[in-house]
């Protein structure tokens, strides 16, 4: 049997997933079940768009519940305080600049479940994070990205 994938995440990310799972189970699931009951009361299910829509939502919801449960079951909490303070890892903010002369950029590296690029949180599975993890301040790193290779210099690493 294949070994199950672990999901690196911060403690904050785990708490966020636990809250999402609770909401899915306690609030959203009963709401969809109620919508299915109401739609059934309309009669013929073969041409009942409300019923079809609610059943599709239920399927998506149940899949999300299974996904979140799996991620929590195989969560690997990364304690960035136990990692060298100059080393890039999950749970740290890394500031780097693309060479030769781009402006510095800062990102928090988080597990895939926590990623939100719009607020500067990138997944540890992203090409940039994969290229940076394990490297240290003042290192120049060549990172393979879909558009080719970019070379960056790590300027600063800090705990969240």
C-alpha positions in Angstrom: 0.0 0.0 0.0 1.3 3.4 -0.9 2.4 5.7 1.9 -0.1 8.5 2.5 1.1 12.0 1.8 1.6 14.3 4.7 0.4 17.9 4.7 2.9 20.3 6.2 1.1 23.2 7.9 1.4 25.7 10.6 -0.6 25.4 13.9 -2.6 28.3 12.6 -3.4 26.5 9.4 -4.5 23.4 11.3 -6.9 25.4 13.5 -8.3 27.1 10.4 -9.0 23.7 8.8 -10.6 22.4 11.9 -12.9 25.4 12.0 -13.7 24.9 8.3 -14.5 21.2 9.0 -16.8 22.1 11.9 -18.6 24.6 9.7 -19.0 22.1 6.9 -20.5 19.5 9.2 -22.6 21.6 11.5 -23.8 24.4 9.3 -23.5 23.6 5.6 -24.4 19.9 5.6 -27.8 20.3 7.4 -28.6 23.3 5.2 -28.1 21.3 2.0 -30.0 18.3 3.4 -32.9 20.7 4.2 -32.7 22.1 0.6 -32.9 18.5 -0.8 -36.0 17.8 1.4 -37.7 20.9 0.2 -36.9 20.2 -3.5 -38.2 16.6 -3.1 -41.5 18.0 -2.0 -41.9 19.6 -5.4 -42.7 16.2 -6.9 -41.1 14.7 -10.0 -37.4 14.6 -9.5 -36.5 13.9 -13.1 -37.0 17.6 -14.1 -36.4 19.2 -10.7 -33.5 21.7 -11.1 -33.6 22.7 -7.5 -33.1 19.0 -6.5 -30.3 18.5 -9.0 -28.6 21.6 -7.8 -28.8 20.7 -4.2 -27.6 17.1 -4.8 -24.6 18.5 -6.8 -23.8 20.9 -3.9 -24.1 18.0 -1.5 -21.6 16.0 -3.5 -19.1 18.8 -3.6 -19.6 19.4 0.2 -19.1 15.7 1.1 -15.9 15.7 -1.1 -14.6 18.8 0.7 -15.3 17.2 4.1 -13.4 14.1 3.1 -10.5 16.2 1.8 -10.3 18.3 5.0 -10.5 15.2 7.2 -7.7 13.5 5.2 -5.5 16.6 5.5 -6.1 16.9 9.2 -5.4 13.2 9.7 -2.1 13.4 7.9 -1.2 17.0 9.1 2.4 17.6 9.9 2.7 20.6 12.1 5.9 22.5 11.3 7.3 24.4 14.3 9.5 27.0 12.6 11.0 28.0 16.0 12.9 24.7 16.0 14.5 25.4 12.6 17.6 27.5 12.1 16.5 31.1 12.2 18.3 31.8 8.8 16.8 28.8 7.0 13.7 29.1 4.8 11.0 26.7 5.8 7.2 26.4 6.2 5.9 28.9 8.7 8.6 31.5 8.0 8.5 34.8 6.1 11.2 35.0 3.4 12.3 38.2 1.7 14.3 37.8 -1.5 15.0 39.7 -4.6 15.3 38.5 -8.1 18.8 39.1 -9.5 20.2 41.2 -10.9 18.1 44.2 -9.7 14.5 43.5 -9.0 12.7 44.9 -5.9 12.6 42.7 -2.8 9.5 40.6 -2.3 8.3 38.9 0.9 6.1 35.8 1.3 5.0 33.6 4.1 5.6 29.9 3.2 2.7 27.8 4.4 1.1 24.4 3.7 -1.1 24.1 0.6 -4.2 24.2 2.7 -3.3 27.7 4.0 -2.0 29.2 0.8 -3.5 32.6 -0.2 -1.2 34.4 -2.6 -3.4 37.5 -2.4 -2.2 38.1 1.1 1.4 36.9 0.5 1.0 33.3 1.7 2.4 30.8 -0.8 2.2 27.0 -0.8 5.2 24.9 0.1 4.3 23.1 -3.1 4.7 26.2 -5.3 7.8 26.3 -7.5 9.2 29.4 -5.7 8.8 27.9 -2.2 10.2 24.5 -3.3 13.2 26.4 -4.6 13.7 28.4 -1.5 13.0 25.8 1.3 16.2 24.6 3.0 18.3 27.6 1.8 19.6 30.4 4.0 20.0 34.1 4.2 22.5 35.6 1.7 22.4 32.5 -0.5 21.7 32.9 -4.2 19.3 30.3 -5.5 18.3 29.3 -9.0 14.6 28.4 -9.0 12.8 26.6 -11.8 9.5 28.2 -12.6 7.1 27.5 -15.5 8.6 30.5 -17.4 12.2 29.2 -17.0 14.7 29.8 -14.3 15.0 32.8 -12.0 17.9 33.5 -9.7 17.1 35.1 -6.4 19.1 36.3 -3.4 17.6 35.5 0.0 17.7 38.8 2.0 15.9 37.9 5.2 14.1 35.0 6.9 11.9 35.5 10.0 9.4 33.6 12.0 5.7 34.4 11.5 
